[in-house]
Amino acid sequence: PPSAPSALPSANVPRTDGPVQFTRTSRIPSAHSMAPISASEVTEYLRAHNLEETIANAVNDAVVHRSSDPLSHIASYLLSLKSSAVSAGFGLGASSLVGAEAVAAAITAAAVDNPTFGIISCTVDQDPQLVTKAFAEALPGVPLHGVTSCGSILGAGSAEAGVACLLFHAPAAFASAYSASPADAIALLKSQCASPAAILMATVRGSEEEVVALLAEAFPGVGVWGGTAADNALDGSWRVLSESGAFEAGVSLVGLVTGKVKLGASMLGPYTPTAKTARVTKAEGRKVFEIDGAPALEWVVGWLGEAVSKEAKEGGLVLPQTADKPICAKRGGQFIPAHLASLHPDDKSIEFFIPMSVGEELVVMDAGTGPSTGYASTLAAAYDVALAAGGLTAPKAGVLLFCGGMSIAVGDNLKAGLSDKTFCSKVAGLPLLGMTVFGEQAVMPLPVGNVHCNLSIGMLLFE
């Protein structure tokens, strides 16, 4: 479409290109009666509201349709944009409320008239099945998508247990599907939205790679973002949430309809590489048996020492000891953060939360001041990167994805990070749902593309 003018001419300048004359009954205030405004302020106003492109598109649409009444056509076009614009609200039902009462409080707090889609979450001290049932009854016909969160629902300055929702009024902007079978969920999504602008996914631990791979086959080139369902004790009480229930397995998918909603997204691993590297020499799935030709368990003990001495002898999880000591798999020039989860002295293997391949280079990373600050600077950066990635100017809603292992490791510093002035100033007034998850799915530069990773912080912004 043609470019719109950078500034409108003053209304009191006589026209010389046609017979139209202004009369007293059609008088327009002169520029002298307006508050002073500089050229840079005009430019910023036009940019902030995307007015030039919007009006140019409206004019172009009238031309394409050869409208006999172009002004009415342009007005209708602009009104249709207003009616389909994205609006959203966030609500939290505190842990003092249970089930339907918590859900009702969250919906009331969100204060969205006629929601058309919702992202929901709860901590596992609630009954996820009762929560999803209450949401479905309170919001009949509204598609819902989400996962349980580890310990807390996050927000600017807050981290507390409860039930939460991020409700949208955005007609025809989201297509959703849930199934116990990833292939069936993908087929259902494709039947509703053949070419989404992006896809959101929610699944359980161990299923992530399969879902990401199948989505790549069905929707080549489409970015995938999401978080894995979490609980408080890694005991399998995590659930995938949808309007049809809370599920121990399966996958929920959301397709963002092109032209109806814009997404800006980020996923950051806030670490710097150290000089300590190694290479996987024997592996199967998420288990690594040998590193640099020696038992993988011996390599870990040599690295972490006394911190894992008990688990090295008896076996077990080492999530707290390794949450702030990530190992990255170096793939295609990118660092993929991996959480070392458990030690197995019976076969001297170790297990990660992402799969490892023979020949893969492992790089030990340094978390710097992240743990002691609650990763405050990373939270702010996640917002900035997402805003820039989507080319957004006025996001209407946000989802914060915070690795559950990181949230446990930082302890009381988590709330300090969420209360950081810089972060809070960026998200002030933004309906924001934060979840602590047991895995993160994101888009990395090619040749990596869509990937499942750990120990990361990401932001999804919608406009």
N, C-alpha and C positions, 0 to 999 in steps of 0.2 A: 504493500500500500504506500501511497505518497506520504512524505513526511509532513506533519502538521507544522504550522508556523511556530517559531520559538516564542513569540509574544503576540497577542491580539492587538490590532490597531485601536487607537483611541476612538470611542464612539462618536465624538463630536468632530471628527475629521470628515469634510465633505467627500462624498463618493463621486468619482468621475467615470465609473465604468458601467453606468446603467441609469435608468429613469427613476429608480426608487428614491423617494424623498422622505425624510423624517418630518413628522408633524408633532405639534405639542402633545397630542394624545398618545403618541408612541415614543415619547421622550425617554432617552437613556441617560443616566447620570454621567456627567463628564468626568474625565480623568482627574480634574482638579478637586472633585468632591470625594475622591477616594483617599484612603490613608496612603502615605508615601510607601513605595515598594521599589526595591532595587532590582536591576536585571538579574543579579545572582539569586535573589529571593524568588523571582518568577521562575527561573530555571529549576531551582530546588523544589518548588511547589509542584511544577509539572512533572518532575522526575518522581517525587515521593508518591504521587497519585497515578502515575503512568498515564497521564491525560493525553499526551501527544499521540501515543500509539493507540490508545482506546478510541479517541475521536477519529483518527485516521482510518482505523478499521471499520468504524461505523459508516464513514463516508464511502469507503471502498465497497462495503456490503451493499449500500444503496446503488452504487454504480453497476456492480456485478449483476444485480437483480433488475436493472433498468427501471427502477421505481418511478412511477408517474407522480408520486408525492414524496420526494426525497426527504423533506424535513420530518414528515410523520414516520417515514421508514427509519431515519436516524434516531428519532426519539424512541421508537419501539425497540430498536436494537440496544440502545443504552439502558432502557428500563429492564430489558431481559437480563442484561449483565447484572444489574442491581439485584434483581430477584433471585439470581442464581449464585450470588456471591457467597463465599464461605464465611460462616460465623460459628463460634464455638464457645464452650464454657467448661470449666473444671469444677468438680465437686468432690469432697471427701466426707465419708461417714466415719467418724472416729471410732477407735477400738472399744469405747464404752458402749457403743451400740452394736447390735447383733443382727445378722441376716437382713430381713426385709426392712427393719428400722434403719440400719446403716445404709442400705441402698436408697431408701426414700430420702434420707438426709443428703446423700451425695447428689442425687438427681435435682433436688431442690436447690442445692448450692450452685450447681452448674447453670441453672436458670436459662436453659435454651428452649425456645418455643419450637415445637414441631421438629424434634431432632430426626435426622435421616440416617445417622450412623454414629456408632460409639466405640471407643476403645475403653476397656474396663480392666480393673485389676483388684486384687485383694491379697492380704497376707494370710498365711495358712492357719492363724489362730481363729479365723473365720471358717465357716463351712462353705467351700467354693460352690458346691452344688446348690445350696440354698441361695447363695449370692446370685448365681446366674439365673436361677428360677425367678427370683424377685425382680431382677433387671428385665427379664423377658415379659413378665406380667405387667410391670410398670410402663414398659416401652414396647407395646405390641407392634410387631412388624418391623422393628428397627434392627438392622444387622449389627451384631456385636462381635468384637475381636479383642483378645487379650491373653494374659498369662498371670499366674500367681507370682507374687514378689517376695524376695527374701528379706524378712524382718520388717521392712518399712515401705511405705509409699513416700516418695521424695517430692519435694517442692522447693521453691526459693525460701531458704531459711528453715525448712522443716524436714523431719524424717520421723514418721510415726506409723504405727500399725493401723489397719482399717480397711475400708472399702472405698474405691475411687472410680470416677468415670470422667472421660473427656468426650463430651457430646458435641456433635457437629450438626449444623443445618447447612447442607450442601447438596441440593437435589441432583441425583444422577452422577455424583462425583466419585462414589466408591462402589466397587463390586466386591462381594465377599463370598467365601466358601469354606466350609469345614468338612473333613472326613477323617475317619480312622486310617484310611489309605491315602498316602501322599499323592499317588497317581490319580485317584478319584477326585481329590480336592482340586488338583491342577486342572483336570478336565472340566470340572464344574465351573471353575473360575474362567477358563478360556471360553466356555459357552456364553458367559455373561460379558466378558471384556477381552476381545481377541488381541488387542494391542495396547496394553496399559502403559502409562508413562513410567510407572514404578510399581513394585510389589512389596507389601509388608508380609512377613511370615511370623508364625508363632508355633513352636513345637516343643518337644521334650528332649532331654539329654540323650545323645546317641543317635538321634534321627536327623540331625542338622545337615550333615554332608549329603545324605540321600535326597533330601528336599531341595537343597541348593542345586544339586546336579540335575534333578528332574526339571526344575524350573528353567535351567539354562537350555535344556533341550526343547521345552515347550514355548519359551519366550526368549529366544536368543537376543542378546544385547540389552535386555531389560534389567535394570538394577534391582537388587533384592536387599531389603533391610529388615532387621528384626532382633528379637531377644528371646532366649530360651526360658521356659517356665522354671521357677525356682521355689524352694522351700527354706525352712530355717535350719534343717539338720542333715540335708542330703539323704533323706530317708524315703524319697519317692512320693511324698505327699504333694508335690507340685502338680499343677493342672493347667491344661490349655482351656481357655474360656471362650464361649460363643453364646449366641442367643439360644442354642439348642442344648446347652449344658456345660458341665465341667468335666474334662476328660483326662485320663491318665496317660493317653497317647494320642497320636494323630496330629493333624496340622490344620491351622486356621490361616487362610490367605486373604489378602485384601489387594485388589487392583485399583490403582488411582487412574481415573478416566482422564485421558488426554484432553486438555483444554478446559476441564472443569475445576481442577485443583492443582496447585503447584507444590512441589516438594523440594525442600533443601535439606540435605542430610550430611552427617559427618560421623566418623568413628575413629577415635584417636587412641593410640597406644602411647601413653606419656612417658616414654623411656628413651634412654640413650644407650647405644651398644658399648660393651666393654671389650677388652682384648681376649676374654675367655671364650673360646669357640671349640666346637667338637663336630663330629660327623656320625650320623646314624649308620651303623653297619649291619644291624638285624632288627627288623620290626614287623609287626602285623597289626594293622588297624591303629588303635590308639596305644598299643603296648610296644615299648622299645626294649629289646633284649640285650643289645650290644651297642656300645658307643666307642668309637675308635678301636674296635676289635676286642674290647674287654666288657665284662658284665656291666650293664647300665647302672645297676644298683651301686656298684663300687664307685662309679664316676660321681653319682649324686652324693654319696657319703664323703668323698673327697672334696666336694664343693661346699656342702652345707654343714658337714661335721656334726657336732654335738646336738644341733637343733633337730636332727632327724634320727638320732641314735636309737631311740626306742622303736620307731617304726621300721628302721632298717633290720632290727632283730625280730620283731613280732609281726610286721606288716601293718598296713593301715593307711589312712588318709594323712596327707601332709599339706592340706590346703592353707591353713593359717601360716605355716612356715614359708610357703612359697608364693603367697598372694602379692607380696611386694618385691619378689625376686623372679621376675618373669624370664622365661626362655623364649626366644623368638626363632621360628623357622624362617630362614631366608629363602624366599621364593621370588624369582623374577625381579630381583633387586629390591623387593619389599620385605619388611619385617612383619611377620605374622605372629602376634603374641599368643603364647600357649601357657596354660596353667598346668604345672606338674601336680597331679592329683593324689597319687598313691604309690606305695612301694610294696614289692612282692618278693620277700626273701626266699620263698620256695623255689623260684626259678631265676632269681636275681634280676627281675625285670622291673621296669617303672611304667607308669601309665599317665598319659596326658588327657586333657579334655578336647584335643583335636587329633586327627590321625597324623602319623609320621611315616615317611617313606625312606627306604634304604637309599643312602647317598645324600640325604638331606643335611644341610649345614645348620647347626644349632648355635645360637649366639646368646650368651648370658647378658641381660640388660640391667641398667641401673635406674632405679625409680627416683633418684634424687630427693628433693624435698616433698614430693607428692604425698607420701603417707602422712607426714607430719602436718600438712596443710589441708588435708582432706581433698587433695587434688583440685584446689580452688582455681588455679590458673587454667587447668585442663577443662573444667566446666565452662569457663568463659570462652576459651578457644573453641570448644565444641559448638557453641552458639554461633560464633563468628564464622567458622568454616562452613557450617550449614547454611547460614544466611547468604554467604557469597556463592556457594555451590549451586543454590537454587535461583540466584539472581533475584532474591526477594527484597522487598522494601518495607512491607508491613505485615509480617506473619500473624495469622489469626489464632494459631494453636501450636503447641509443642509437646513432644514426647522425649523424655530423658531416659536413656538406657545406661545404667551404671552396673558394671560387673559386680555380682553378688560377693565373690571372693574378695574383691577390693574393698567393698563396703564393710565386710567383717573385719578385715585386717586393719583398716584405719580407725575402727572403733568410734570413740567420741569425737574424733576429728572429722567424721563425715558431716555432722551438722555444721561444724565450723566452715568447711568447704562450701556447703550449700548456702551459708549465711554471708559469704564473701561479698563485699560491697560491689566489686566490679561485676561479678556474675549476677547479683540481684538487680543491679541497675539495667543490665541488658534484657532481663526477662520480666521486668516490672510491668504489670498489667497483662502479661501473656498467660492465657489458660495453659497450664503446664502439668502434665502427668509424668512423674518420675517412677521408674521401676528398677529394682535390683534383680538382675537376671543371671542365669547360669551359663551363658554363652551369648555371643553377639554375632550377627550376620550383617555383612556390609559389602560395599563395592570398593575395590582397590584398583589402582591404575593397572592397565594391561601390561603384561600378559596375565596378571593374576585374576582380575575380574571379581565376580561374586565369591565370597569366601566366608567360612565360619571361623571365628577367632575367639580369644578369651582376654581377660584382664584389660578391657577397653572401656572407654566412655564415649557415648555418641548422643547426638541430638537430631531429631526429626522435626522440621518446621513446615507448617502447612499455610498456604496463602491462596 
